[in-house]
Amino acid sequence: MPWGGALTGIGLLATCLAAGTTAPADQAVPLLPGLLLYGFGGGIVATSLTGLTLAGVSPADTGAASGGLLTAVQSSEAIGVAGIGAFYGASAASGGYAHGFLVSVAVLAGLSVPVTVLLRVLRPRVRERSGGGEAGGRRR
């Protein structure tokens, strides 16, 4: 569902707008709608990517494929947190904490664009079942 990526980007842009237009002491409530949209969109993206990845896997290999997928997700999330954290640190050092937050959220919003495009372009490949009446053939 490509609109999950779009929802994530919209949520991040709303968060960036709210953070840029309110005083830091008063940001809790104005940030909430954008962060909710971001979280909801992120959940849709995660489930879409899981379905997309596992769609072409045979039932016998689903466990291994799922384990590989979760390993890749955890690794990429750790790298992403480290990258955005470094970006935040560099931005905050030059312009303050609020500036670092705004720049980091803007970068994340920009990254949601290729995610949305990829979710739109990539389509799951459904494996054709081998014959024999039973889905996937016979097992012994």
C-alpha positions in Angstrom: 0.0 0.0 0.0 1.9 3.0 -1.2 -0.3 5.4 0.6 1.3 4.2 3.9 4.6 5.8 2.8 2.7 9.0 1.8 1.0 9.0 5.2 4.4 8.7 6.9 5.8 11.6 4.9 2.7 13.8 5.6 3.0 13.0 9.3 6.7 14.0 9.3 6.0 17.2 7.4 3.2 18.1 9.9 5.6 17.3 12.7 8.2 19.6 11.2 5.7 22.4 10.7 4.4 22.1 14.2 7.9 22.1 15.6 8.9 25.1 13.5 6.0 27.2 14.5 5.6 26.7 18.2 7.8 27.4 21.2 9.7 24.3 22.4 7.9 24.4 25.8 4.5 24.2 24.1 5.2 21.5 21.4 3.7 18.4 23.0 0.1 18.8 21.8 0.9 20.4 18.4 3.4 17.5 17.6 0.9 14.8 18.4 -1.2 14.7 15.1 1.9 14.5 12.9 3.5 11.8 15.1 0.3 9.8 15.0 0.1 10.0 11.2 3.8 9.0 11.1 3.3 6.0 13.3 0.2 4.9 11.5 1.9 5.2 8.1 4.9 3.4 9.4 2.8 0.4 10.5 1.2 0.2 7.1 4.6 0.4 5.4 6.0 -2.4 7.6 3.1 -4.8 7.0 3.1 -4.0 3.2 6.9 -4.8 3.0 6.4 -8.0 4.9 3.6 -9.1 2.6 5.6 -8.0 -0.5 8.7 -9.9 0.7 7.0 -13.2 1.7 4.5 -13.3 -1.2 6.8 -15.4 -3.5 8.2 -17.7 -0.9 7.1 -21.3 -0.8 5.3 -22.4 2.4 8.2 -24.7 3.3 10.6 -21.8 3.3 8.4 -19.2 5.0 10.1 -19.5 8.4 13.6 -19.0 7.0 12.5 -16.1 4.8 10.7 -14.5 7.7 13.8 -14.8 9.9 16.0 -13.3 7.1 13.5 -10.5 6.7 13.4 -9.7 10.4 17.2 -9.7 10.6 17.4 -7.3 7.6 14.7 -5.0 9.2 16.5 -4.9 12.6 19.9 -4.2 10.9 18.5 -1.5 8.7 16.7 0.1 11.6 19.9 0.2 13.7 21.8 1.7 10.8 19.0 4.2 10.2 18.9 5.3 13.9 22.7 5.7 13.9 22.6 7.7 10.7 19.8 10.0 11.7 21.3 10.4 15.2 24.6 11.5 13.6 22.8 13.9 11.4 20.9 15.3 14.3 24.1 15.7 16.3 25.8 17.6 13.6 22.8 19.8 12.9 22.2 20.4 16.6 25.9 21.4 17.1 25.6 24.1 14.5 22.1 25.4 15.2 20.8 24.1 18.5 18.6 21.2 19.5 15.4 22.5 17.8 17.3 23.0 14.5 18.7 19.5 14.7 15.2 18.1 15.3 13.7 20.0 12.3 16.5 19.0 10.0 16.3 15.4 11.0 12.6 15.2 10.6 12.9 16.9 7.2 15.4 14.3 6.1 13.1 11.5 7.2 10.2 13.1 5.3 12.4 13.3 2.2 13.3 9.6 2.6 9.6 8.7 2.7 9.3 9.7 -1.0 11.4 6.8 -2.4 9.7 4.4 0.0 6.3 5.5 -1.4 7.6 5.1 -5.0 9.0 1.7 -4.3 5.8 0.5 -2.7 4.0 1.7 -5.8 6.4 0.1 -8.3 7.1 -3.2 -6.6 4.4 -5.8 -6.8 4.4 -9.2 -5.1 5.1 -12.1 -7.3 2.8 -15.0 -6.5 4.3 -18.4 -6.9 2.4 -20.8 -9.1 1.4 -24.0 -7.3 2.8 -27.2 -8.6 0.2 -29.8 -9.7 -1.1 -32.8 -7.9 -4.3 -31.3 -6.4 -2.7 -30.1 -3.2 -1.3 -26.7 -3.0 2.5 -26.9 -3.2 2.5 -30.6 -4.2 2.8 -33.6 -2.0 5.0 -33.9 1.1 6.3 -36.9 2.8 
